[in-house]
């Protein structure tokens, strides 16, 4: 009887272990982001500049206490992002504007993995500047400055209204960067 019982136990163990797959946990997934079709409209008011921005964004005057006359926010509500635009007229103070902008960009080095700079040179439209692509989990992912070097200075800074996470924000950031590049490309100074 003992041998029969032992054979039954061994047979059960062989049958129960055979054919089973080892399960592994699935990686964490993120929600799919449906990005809108790219269509642009021109922002042309009494400001000393005009540009194109996407239809799915809203341009609003910045109403904070310390803002100046031509400061605007471009809201991307579906993506929880804001592009802050600050304009200043140049009156012999371009070096200070450039240094202030660079300081604001490099304050993000605490959380940034890297900061890539790309020059903007458009002689025909008198636009010169720098794109700052801030990699990593920094508060601002992308900034730029534009100037004609004599009268106009414009600074842009992109912020998301969520905790920075470079992996989950990557598709949205790439999408909005194209909109910012379109803004920079279409920007025109007024006399």
Protein Blocks (a to p, Z undefined) as FASTA:
>chain_A
ZZmmmmmmmmmmmmmmgopacdddddddddddddddddddddddfbfbdcdddfkbccdd
dfbfkbcfklccdddfknopacdddddddehilmmmmmmmmmmmmmmmmmpmbdcddddd
dfknopacdddddehjdfblbdcdddehlmgccddddddfbdcdfklmmmmmmmmmmmmm
mmmmmpccdZZ
